[in-house]
Amino acid sequence: MYKKRYELLDTLRGFSLLNMIGYHFIWDLIYIFSVIDNTLPNLFYIWQQFICISFIFISGFCWQLSHNHIKRGALIFICGLSISLVTYIFTPKNTIIFGILTFLGSATLIIILLHKILSHLKPLTGFLLSSFFFIFFRQITRGYIGFPFYKIQLPDKIYTNHFTAYLGFPHDDFTSADYFPILPWIFLFISGYYAYQYCCNHKLLSYFEKKLSPFLNYLGKKSLIIYLLHQPIIYSLLNIAL
């Protein structure tokens, strides 16, 4: 069945991608080439979080627009593994293990199993619950869940190996330059899933048919290939220039 293209989603994805390119350009200057100092670490972290949160939320929103979830999920997951291999070979100190593409591929496949269960909730209820659980599990990689005013410490024994790290329980020796485990990020992905359902039920999807920026729209449509190529290109150009 043909599904129309909602151009605004490509534009939003392109905007996030453009931010990611800028972020990685500065990240390389700080952490790889040591040309500049990170004088505003909190602001830099907020920028990074804005980029990844928008990417994951939009991906969850677009899940039901995919024609083949298994093919797309497997492709993105393999691309994530490829990035892990390439970074391990060429920049071992900045190896990416369980990065954002690995997560997005995993989430795309996981929702295939959860789709029927998730569909039992009303979209607004599902959105609010998944958003709550995302916040509640936000610090799970640091050993606890809850909120700043109410923390539940988790047992150390569940933070044991790379598989638990993939789930959201990294062991003490685990390091990754880009780390997005299943928990808590699957809840953000699901919140995007429910946001689509809400827009669909309330006939709001027509607003997403607008193309606000042809350039950003193009970036959004080519987001996967651009994501795969932008960092090697940035690194190569900086390596030549510096």
C-alpha positions as CSV (number, residue, x, y, z in Angstrom):
1,M,0.0,0.0,0.0
2,Y,1.4,3.4,-1.0
3,K,2.0,5.8,1.8
4,K,2.4,9.5,1.1
5,R,5.6,11.3,2.0
6,Y,5.3,13.8,4.8
7,E,7.9,16.3,3.7
8,L,8.1,18.2,7.0
9,L,9.4,15.1,8.7
10,D,12.3,15.0,6.2
11,T,12.9,18.7,6.9
12,L,13.0,18.2,10.7
13,R,15.3,15.2,10.3
14,G,17.5,17.3,8.0
15,F,17.7,20.0,10.6
16,S,18.8,17.5,13.2
17,L,21.3,16.1,10.8
18,L,22.8,19.5,10.1
19,N,23.1,20.1,13.8
20,M,24.8,16.7,14.1
21,I,27.4,17.6,11.4
22,G,28.2,20.9,13.2
23,Y,28.4,19.1,16.6
24,H,30.8,16.4,15.2
25,F,32.9,19.0,13.5
26,I,33.5,20.8,16.9
27,W,33.8,17.4,18.7
28,D,36.6,16.4,16.4
29,L,38.4,19.8,17.0
30,I,38.1,19.3,20.8
31,Y,38.6,15.6,21.4
32,I,40.6,14.3,18.4
33,F,42.7,17.2,17.2
34,S,42.8,19.1,20.5
35,V,42.7,22.4,18.7
36,I,40.1,24.1,20.9
37,D,38.9,23.6,24.5
38,N,35.4,22.7,25.5
39,T,34.7,25.9,27.5
40,L,31.0,25.3,27.8
41,P,30.6,21.6,28.6
42,N,27.0,21.8,29.8
43,L,25.9,23.7,26.7
44,F,27.7,21.3,24.5
45,Y,26.0,18.4,26.2
46,I,22.6,20.0,25.9
47,W,23.3,20.4,22.1
48,Q,24.2,16.8,21.8
49,Q,21.1,15.7,23.7
50,F,18.8,17.9,21.6
51,I,20.2,16.2,18.4
52,C,19.9,12.6,19.6
53,I,16.5,13.1,21.2
54,S,15.1,14.7,18.1
55,F,16.5,11.9,15.9
56,I,15.1,9.1,18.1
57,F,11.7,10.8,18.5
58,I,11.3,11.4,14.8
59,S,12.4,7.8,14.0
60,G,9.7,6.5,16.4
61,F,7.2,8.8,14.8
62,C,8.1,7.5,11.4
63,W,8.0,3.8,12.3
64,Q,4.5,3.2,11.0
65,L,5.4,4.9,7.7
66,S,8.0,2.3,6.8
67,H,7.2,-0.3,4.1
68,N,9.4,-3.0,5.5
69,H,10.4,-2.8,9.2
70,I,12.6,-5.9,9.1
71,K,14.6,-4.8,6.1
72,R,15.0,-1.2,7.4
73,G,15.8,-2.3,11.0
74,A,18.4,-4.8,9.9
75,L,20.0,-2.3,7.5
76,I,20.3,0.4,10.1
77,F,21.6,-2.1,12.7
78,I,24.3,-3.4,10.3
79,C,25.3,0.2,9.5
80,G,25.7,0.7,13.3
81,L,27.9,-2.4,13.6
82,S,30.0,-1.1,10.6
83,I,30.6,2.2,12.4
84,S,31.7,0.2,15.5
85,L,34.2,-1.8,13.3
86,V,35.5,1.3,11.5
87,T,36.0,3.3,14.6
88,Y,37.7,0.4,16.3
89,I,40.2,0.1,13.5
90,F,40.9,3.7,12.7
91,T,40.2,5.6,16.0
92,P,40.5,2.9,18.8
93,K,40.4,5.5,21.5
94,N,37.1,6.7,20.3
95,T,35.4,3.4,19.4
96,I,31.7,3.6,19.1
97,I,29.9,0.6,20.7
98,F,26.1,0.6,20.7
99,G,25.8,3.9,19.0
100,I,22.7,5.6,17.8
101,L,22.4,3.6,14.6
102,T,22.7,0.3,16.5
103,F,19.9,1.6,18.7
104,L,17.6,2.8,15.9
105,G,18.0,-0.5,14.1
106,S,17.2,-2.4,17.3
107,A,14.3,-0.3,18.2
108,T,12.8,-0.6,14.7
109,L,12.9,-4.4,15.1
110,I,11.7,-4.4,18.7
111,I,8.6,-2.5,17.9
112,I,7.6,-5.2,15.5
113,L,7.2,-7.5,18.5
114,L,5.5,-4.8,20.6
115,H,3.2,-3.3,18.0
116,K,0.1,-5.2,18.9
117,I,0.6,-4.7,22.6
118,L,1.3,-1.0,22.2
119,S,-1.8,-0.5,20.0
120,H,-4.1,-1.4,23.0
121,L,-3.3,1.9,24.6
122,K,-4.9,5.2,23.6
123,P,-2.2,7.3,21.8
124,L,-2.2,10.2,24.4
125,T,-2.0,7.7,27.3
126,G,0.8,5.8,25.6
127,F,2.7,9.0,24.9
128,L,2.4,10.2,28.4
129,L,3.4,6.8,29.9
130,S,6.4,6.3,27.6
131,S,7.6,9.9,28.2
132,F,7.3,9.3,31.9
133,F,9.3,6.0,31.7
134,F,11.9,7.7,29.6
135,I,12.5,10.2,32.3
136,F,12.2,7.6,35.1
137,F,14.9,5.3,33.5
138,R,17.0,8.2,32.2
139,Q,19.9,7.5,34.6
140,I,19.9,3.7,34.4
141,T,23.3,3.6,32.8
142,R,24.6,5.3,36.0
143,G,23.3,2.7,38.3
144,Y,19.9,4.1,39.4
145,I,16.4,4.9,38.2
146,G,13.9,7.5,39.4
147,F,14.3,11.3,39.8
148,P,16.7,13.7,41.4
149,F,14.4,13.8,44.5
150,Y,13.7,10.0,44.5
151,K,16.4,7.5,43.4
152,I,16.3,3.8,43.4
153,Q,19.8,2.3,43.4
154,L,20.2,-0.8,41.2
155,P,22.3,-3.8,42.1
156,D,25.9,-3.9,40.7
157,K,25.5,-7.5,39.6
158,I,23.3,-6.6,36.7
159,Y,26.1,-4.4,35.2
160,T,28.3,-7.2,34.1
161,N,29.1,-7.5,30.4
162,H,28.6,-6.1,26.9
163,F,25.2,-7.6,26.5
164,T,23.9,-5.9,29.7
165,A,25.6,-2.7,28.4
166,Y,23.5,-3.1,25.2
167,L,20.4,-3.3,27.3
168,G,21.4,-0.3,29.4
169,F,23.5,-1.7,32.2
170,P,27.2,-1.0,31.3
171,H,29.9,-2.6,33.3
172,D,32.7,-0.6,34.9
173,D,35.2,-1.0,32.0
174,F,32.7,-0.2,29.3
175,T,33.5,2.9,27.2
176,S,32.0,4.2,24.0
177,A,32.3,7.5,22.1
178,D,28.6,7.3,21.3
179,Y,26.3,5.2,23.6
180,F,22.6,4.6,23.2
181,P,21.4,1.4,24.9
182,I,17.9,0.0,24.7
183,L,17.0,1.5,28.1
184,P,16.1,4.3,28.5
185,W,16.0,5.3,24.8
186,I,13.3,2.7,23.7
187,F,10.8,4.7,25.7
188,L,11.6,7.9,23.7
189,F,11.2,5.9,20.5
190,I,7.8,4.6,21.7
191,S,6.7,8.2,22.6
192,G,7.3,9.1,19.0
193,Y,5.4,6.0,17.9
194,Y,2.4,7.2,19.9
195,A,2.8,10.8,18.7
196,Y,2.2,9.5,15.2
197,Q,-0.9,7.6,16.3
198,Y,-2.2,10.7,18.0
199,C,-1.7,12.9,14.9
200,C,-3.2,10.2,12.7
201,N,-6.3,9.9,14.9
202,H,-6.8,13.6,15.1
203,K,-6.2,14.2,11.4
204,L,-3.1,16.3,12.0
205,L,-0.8,14.6,9.5
206,S,-1.8,17.0,6.7
207,Y,0.3,19.6,8.5
208,F,3.4,17.4,7.8
209,E,2.9,17.5,4.1
210,K,4.5,21.0,3.8
211,K,8.1,21.4,2.6
212,L,9.6,24.3,4.4
213,S,13.2,24.0,3.3
214,P,14.2,22.1,0.1
215,F,17.8,21.9,1.4
216,L,16.9,20.4,4.8
217,N,14.3,18.3,3.1
218,Y,17.0,16.8,0.9
219,L,19.3,16.1,3.9
220,G,16.5,14.4,5.7
221,K,15.7,12.1,2.8
222,K,19.4,11.1,2.5
223,S,20.0,11.1,6.3
224,L,21.4,7.5,6.6
225,I,24.0,7.8,3.9
226,I,25.0,11.3,5.0
227,Y,25.3,10.1,8.6
228,L,27.6,7.3,7.5
229,L,29.8,9.6,5.4
230,H,29.9,12.9,7.3
231,Q,32.3,12.0,10.1
232,P,34.9,10.3,7.8
233,I,34.7,13.4,5.6
234,I,35.0,15.8,8.5
235,Y,37.9,13.9,9.9
236,S,39.8,13.7,6.6
237,L,39.3,17.4,5.9
238,L,40.5,18.4,9.4
239,N,43.4,16.0,9.1
240,I,44.5,17.6,5.9
241,A,43.9,21.2,7.1
242,L,45.5,20.7,10.6
